[in-house]
Amino acid sequence: MDQALDEIPEDLRSRMSNVAVTVEDEPPPSRRLFGLYQGVPLSRRSQGYAGALPDKITIYRGPIERYCAGNPECLERQVRRTVWHEIAHHFGISDERLVEIDRY
């Protein structure tokens, strides 16, 4: 995951604000996820946002490893894709918009 984060261009990384990126083994029960963004996207923050707890991006190790079935190239690609996908949500980009721009 660190490599995927390091590949984010500095101009985007410098705009990320009040967000923590974590890795957990599994998503919540009955949720089929590779990653999850929880928080208030940058595009929806206002002056009243000050003092809020950090947003959270969680990458789920188990589902990604099972999906890639031991293939290291798949694993690297899927982690990168998941990290970028959740960062897009941090910037306020919806799943629908990601589909429109062929990034989902």
CNS distance restraints for C-alpha pairs under 8 A (distance, minus, plus):
assign (resid   1 and name CA) (resid   5 and name CA) 6.34 0.50 0.50
assign (resid   1 and name CA) (resid  79 and name CA) 6.29 0.50 0.50
assign (resid   1 and name CA) (resid  80 and name CA) 7.17 0.50 0.50
assign (resid   1 and name CA) (resid  83 and name CA) 7.62 0.50 0.50
assign (resid   2 and name CA) (resid   6 and name CA) 6.05 0.50 0.50
assign (resid   3 and name CA) (resid   7 and name CA) 6.26 0.50 0.50
assign (resid   4 and name CA) (resid   8 and name CA) 6.97 0.50 0.50
assign (resid   4 and name CA) (resid  79 and name CA) 6.95 0.50 0.50
assign (resid   4 and name CA) (resid  80 and name CA) 4.83 0.50 0.50
assign (resid   4 and name CA) (resid  83 and name CA) 6.76 0.50 0.50
assign (resid   4 and name CA) (resid  84 and name CA) 7.96 0.50 0.50
assign (resid   5 and name CA) (resid  80 and name CA) 7.85 0.50 0.50
assign (resid   5 and name CA) (resid  83 and name CA) 7.26 0.50 0.50
assign (resid   8 and name CA) (resid  12 and name CA) 6.69 0.50 0.50
assign (resid   8 and name CA) (resid  13 and name CA) 6.24 0.50 0.50
assign (resid   9 and name CA) (resid  13 and name CA) 6.20 0.50 0.50
assign (resid  10 and name CA) (resid  14 and name CA) 5.80 0.50 0.50
assign (resid  11 and name CA) (resid  15 and name CA) 6.63 0.50 0.50
assign (resid  12 and name CA) (resid  16 and name CA) 6.60 0.50 0.50
assign (resid  16 and name CA) (resid  90 and name CA) 7.70 0.50 0.50
assign (resid  16 and name CA) (resid  91 and name CA) 7.80 0.50 0.50
assign (resid  17 and name CA) (resid  42 and name CA) 7.66 0.50 0.50
assign (resid  18 and name CA) (resid  53 and name CA) 7.64 0.50 0.50
assign (resid  18 and name CA) (resid  54 and name CA) 4.74 0.50 0.50
assign (resid  18 and name CA) (resid  55 and name CA) 6.12 0.50 0.50
assign (resid  19 and name CA) (resid  54 and name CA) 4.91 0.50 0.50
assign (resid  19 and name CA) (resid  55 and name CA) 4.40 0.50 0.50
assign (resid  19 and name CA) (resid  56 and name CA) 5.55 0.50 0.50
assign (resid  19 and name CA) (resid  57 and name CA) 7.21 0.50 0.50
assign (resid  20 and name CA) (resid  54 and name CA) 6.32 0.50 0.50
assign (resid  20 and name CA) (resid  55 and name CA) 6.17 0.50 0.50
assign (resid  20 and name CA) (resid  56 and name CA) 4.93 0.50 0.50
assign (resid  20 and name CA) (resid  57 and name CA) 6.15 0.50 0.50
assign (resid  21 and name CA) (resid  56 and name CA) 5.94 0.50 0.50
assign (resid  21 and name CA) (resid  57 and name CA) 4.68 0.50 0.50
assign (resid  21 and name CA) (resid  58 and name CA) 5.91 0.50 0.50
assign (resid  21 and name CA) (resid  59 and name CA) 7.68 0.50 0.50
assign (resid  22 and name CA) (resid  56 and name CA) 7.38 0.50 0.50
assign (resid  22 and name CA) (resid  57 and name CA) 6.19 0.50 0.50
assign (resid  22 and name CA) (resid  58 and name CA) 4.87 0.50 0.50
assign (resid  22 and name CA) (resid  59 and name CA) 6.25 0.50 0.50
assign (resid  23 and name CA) (resid  58 and name CA) 5.52 0.50 0.50
assign (resid  23 and name CA) (resid  59 and name CA) 4.76 0.50 0.50
assign (resid  23 and name CA) (resid  60 and name CA) 5.89 0.50 0.50
assign (resid  23 and name CA) (resid  61 and name CA) 6.69 0.50 0.50
assign (resid  24 and name CA) (resid  58 and name CA) 6.71 0.50 0.50
assign (resid  24 and name CA) (resid  59 and name CA) 6.26 0.50 0.50
assign (resid  24 and name CA) (resid  60 and name CA) 5.07 0.50 0.50
assign (resid  24 and name CA) (resid  61 and name CA) 6.14 0.50 0.50
assign (resid  25 and name CA) (resid  60 and name CA) 5.38 0.50 0.50
assign (resid  25 and name CA) (resid  61 and name CA) 4.88 0.50 0.50
assign (resid  25 and name CA) (resid  62 and name CA) 5.28 0.50 0.50
assign (resid  26 and name CA) (resid  60 and name CA) 5.31 0.50 0.50
assign (resid  26 and name CA) (resid  61 and name CA) 6.53 0.50 0.50
assign (resid  26 and name CA) (resid  62 and name CA) 5.55 0.50 0.50
assign (resid  26 and name CA) (resid  63 and name CA) 6.93 0.50 0.50
assign (resid  27 and name CA) (resid  31 and name CA) 6.14 0.50 0.50
assign (resid  27 and name CA) (resid  32 and name CA) 7.03 0.50 0.50
assign (resid  27 and name CA) (resid  33 and name CA) 6.22 0.50 0.50
assign (resid  27 and name CA) (resid  34 and name CA) 7.69 0.50 0.50
assign (resid  27 and name CA) (resid  35 and name CA) 7.85 0.50 0.50
assign (resid  27 and name CA) (resid  60 and name CA) 6.06 0.50 0.50
assign (resid  32 and name CA) (resid  63 and name CA) 7.77 0.50 0.50
assign (resid  33 and name CA) (resid  60 and name CA) 7.20 0.50 0.50
assign (resid  33 and name CA) (resid  63 and name CA) 7.06 0.50 0.50
assign (resid  34 and name CA) (resid  59 and name CA) 6.10 0.50 0.50
assign (resid  34 and name CA) (resid  60 and name CA) 5.20 0.50 0.50
assign (resid  34 and name CA) (resid  61 and name CA) 7.50 0.50 0.50
assign (resid  34 and name CA) (resid  63 and name CA) 5.91 0.50 0.50
assign (resid  34 and name CA) (resid  64 and name CA) 5.95 0.50 0.50
assign (resid  34 and name CA) (resid  82 and name CA) 6.51 0.50 0.50
assign (resid  35 and name CA) (resid  57 and name CA) 7.16 0.50 0.50
assign (resid  35 and name CA) (resid  58 and name CA) 5.39 0.50 0.50
assign (resid  35 and name CA) (resid  59 and name CA) 4.35 0.50 0.50
assign (resid  35 and name CA) (resid  60 and name CA) 5.59 0.50 0.50
assign (resid  35 and name CA) (resid  82 and name CA) 6.09 0.50 0.50
assign (resid  35 and name CA) (resid  83 and name CA) 7.46 0.50 0.50
assign (resid  35 and name CA) (resid  86 and name CA) 6.73 0.50 0.50
assign (resid  36 and name CA) (resid  56 and name CA) 7.96 0.50 0.50
assign (resid  36 and name CA) (resid  57 and name CA) 5.69 0.50 0.50
assign (resid  36 and name CA) (resid  58 and name CA) 5.19 0.50 0.50
assign (resid  36 and name CA) (resid  59 and name CA) 6.68 0.50 0.50
assign (resid  36 and name CA) (resid  86 and name CA) 6.38 0.50 0.50
assign (resid  37 and name CA) (resid  55 and name CA) 7.51 0.50 0.50
assign (resid  37 and name CA) (resid  56 and name CA) 5.84 0.50 0.50
assign (resid  37 and name CA) (resid  57 and name CA) 4.54 0.50 0.50
assign (resid  37 and name CA) (resid  58 and name CA) 6.53 0.50 0.50
assign (resid  37 and name CA) (resid  86 and name CA) 5.52 0.50 0.50
assign (resid  37 and name CA) (resid  87 and name CA) 7.75 0.50 0.50
assign (resid  37 and name CA) (resid  89 and name CA) 6.54 0.50 0.50
assign (resid  37 and name CA) (resid  90 and name CA) 6.96 0.50 0.50
assign (resid  38 and name CA) (resid  55 and name CA) 5.74 0.50 0.50
assign (resid  38 and name CA) (resid  56 and name CA) 5.17 0.50 0.50
assign (resid  38 and name CA) (resid  57 and name CA) 6.40 0.50 0.50
assign (resid  39 and name CA) (resid  54 and name CA) 7.39 0.50 0.50
assign (resid  39 and name CA) (resid  55 and name CA) 4.35 0.50 0.50
assign (resid  39 and name CA) (resid  56 and name CA) 6.37 0.50 0.50
assign (resid  39 and name CA) (resid  90 and name CA) 7.67 0.50 0.50
assign (resid  40 and name CA) (resid  44 and name CA) 6.43 0.50 0.50
assign (resid  40 and name CA) (resid  45 and name CA) 6.52 0.50 0.50
assign (resid  40 and name CA) (resid  55 and name CA) 6.69 0.50 0.50
assign (resid  40 and name CA) (resid  90 and name CA) 7.35 0.50 0.50
assign (resid  41 and name CA) (resid  45 and name CA) 6.61 0.50 0.50
assign (resid  41 and name CA) (resid  89 and name CA) 6.58 0.50 0.50
assign (resid  41 and name CA) (resid  90 and name CA) 4.66 0.50 0.50
assign (resid  41 and name CA) (resid  91 and name CA) 5.49 0.50 0.50
assign (resid  41 and name CA) (resid  92 and name CA) 4.85 0.50 0.50
assign (resid  42 and name CA) (resid  90 and name CA) 6.17 0.50 0.50
assign (resid  42 and name CA) (resid  91 and name CA) 5.18 0.50 0.50
assign (resid  42 and name CA) (resid  92 and name CA) 6.15 0.50 0.50
assign (resid  43 and name CA) (resid  91 and name CA) 6.18 0.50 0.50
assign (resid  43 and name CA) (resid  92 and name CA) 5.30 0.50 0.50
assign (resid  44 and name CA) (resid  92 and name CA) 7.33 0.50 0.50
assign (resid  45 and name CA) (resid  49 and name CA) 5.84 0.50 0.50
assign (resid  55 and name CA) (resid  90 and name CA) 8.00 0.50 0.50
assign (resid  57 and name CA) (resid  86 and name CA) 6.40 0.50 0.50
assign (resid  57 and name CA) (resid  87 and name CA) 7.58 0.50 0.50
assign (resid  59 and name CA) (resid  79 and name CA) 7.89 0.50 0.50
assign (resid  59 and name CA) (resid  82 and name CA) 7.26 0.50 0.50
assign (resid  59 and name CA) (resid  83 and name CA) 7.15 0.50 0.50
assign (resid  60 and name CA) (resid  64 and name CA) 6.75 0.50 0.50
assign (resid  61 and name CA) (resid  65 and name CA) 6.10 0.50 0.50
assign (resid  62 and name CA) (resid  66 and name CA) 6.13 0.50 0.50
assign (resid  63 and name CA) (resid  67 and name CA) 6.03 0.50 0.50
assign (resid  64 and name CA) (resid  68 and name CA) 6.19 0.50 0.50
assign (resid  64 and name CA) (resid  75 and name CA) 6.85 0.50 0.50
assign (resid  64 and name CA) (resid  78 and name CA) 6.88 0.50 0.50
assign (resid  64 and name CA) (resid  79 and name CA) 7.27 0.50 0.50
assign (resid  65 and name CA) (resid  69 and name CA) 6.01 0.50 0.50
assign (resid  65 and name CA) (resid  70 and name CA) 6.84 0.50 0.50
assign (resid  65 and name CA) (resid  75 and name CA) 6.64 0.50 0.50
assign (resid  66 and name CA) (resid  70 and name CA) 7.73 0.50 0.50
assign (resid  68 and name CA) (resid  72 and name CA) 7.61 0.50 0.50
assign (resid  68 and name CA) (resid  74 and name CA) 5.43 0.50 0.50
assign (resid  68 and name CA) (resid  75 and name CA) 5.58 0.50 0.50
assign (resid  68 and name CA) (resid  78 and name CA) 7.96 0.50 0.50
assign (resid  70 and name CA) (resid  75 and name CA) 7.63 0.50 0.50
assign (resid  71 and name CA) (resid  75 and name CA) 6.20 0.50 0.50
assign (resid  72 and name CA) (resid  76 and name CA) 6.16 0.50 0.50
assign (resid  73 and name CA) (resid  77 and name CA) 6.12 0.50 0.50
assign (resid  74 and name CA) (resid  78 and name CA) 5.91 0.50 0.50
assign (resid  75 and name CA) (resid  79 and name CA) 6.05 0.50 0.50
assign (resid  76 and name CA) (resid  80 and name CA) 6.19 0.50 0.50
assign (resid  77 and name CA) (resid  81 and name CA) 6.08 0.50 0.50
assign (resid  78 and name CA) (resid  82 and name CA) 5.97 0.50 0.50
assign (resid  79 and name CA) (resid  83 and name CA) 6.07 0.50 0.50
assign (resid  80 and name CA) (resid  84 and name CA) 6.15 0.50 0.50
assign (resid  81 and name CA) (resid  85 and name CA) 6.00 0.50 0.50
assign (resid  82 and name CA) (resid  86 and name CA) 6.23 0.50 0.50
assign (resid  83 and name CA) (resid  87 and name CA) 6.17 0.50 0.50
assign (resid  84 and name CA) (resid  88 and name CA) 6.11 0.50 0.50
assign (resid  85 and name CA) (resid  89 and name CA) 6.70 0.50 0.50
assign (resid  85 and name CA) (resid 103 and name CA) 7.92 0.50 0.50
assign (resid  85 and name CA) (resid 104 and name CA) 7.47 0.50 0.50
assign (resid  86 and name CA) (resid  90 and name CA) 6.50 0.50 0.50
assign (resid  87 and name CA) (resid  91 and name CA) 6.48 0.50 0.50
assign (resid  88 and name CA) (resid  92 and name CA) 6.46 0.50 0.50
assign (resid  88 and name CA) (resid  93 and name CA) 5.27 0.50 0.50
assign (resid  88 and name CA) (resid  94 and name CA) 7.69 0.50 0.50
assign (resid  89 and name CA) (resid  93 and name CA) 4.91 0.50 0.50
assign (resid  89 and name CA) (resid  94 and name CA) 6.10 0.50 0.50
assign (resid  89 and name CA) (resid  95 and name CA) 7.94 0.50 0.50
assign (resid  93 and name CA) (resid  97 and name CA) 6.24 0.50 0.50
assign (resid  93 and name CA) (resid  98 and name CA) 6.86 0.50 0.50
assign (resid  94 and name CA) (resid  98 and name CA) 6.28 0.50 0.50
assign (resid  95 and name CA) (resid  99 and name CA) 6.26 0.50 0.50
assign (resid  95 and name CA) (resid 104 and name CA) 7.12 0.50 0.50
assign (resid  96 and name CA) (resid 100 and name CA) 6.33 0.50 0.50
assign (resid  97 and name CA) (resid 101 and name CA) 6.28 0.50 0.50
assign (resid  98 and name CA) (resid 102 and name CA) 6.02 0.50 0.50
assign (resid  98 and name CA) (resid 103 and name CA) 4.88 0.50 0.50
assign (resid  98 and name CA) (resid 104 and name CA) 5.24 0.50 0.50
assign (resid  99 and name CA) (resid 103 and name CA) 5.84 0.50 0.50
assign (resid  99 and name CA) (resid 104 and name CA) 5.08 0.50 0.50
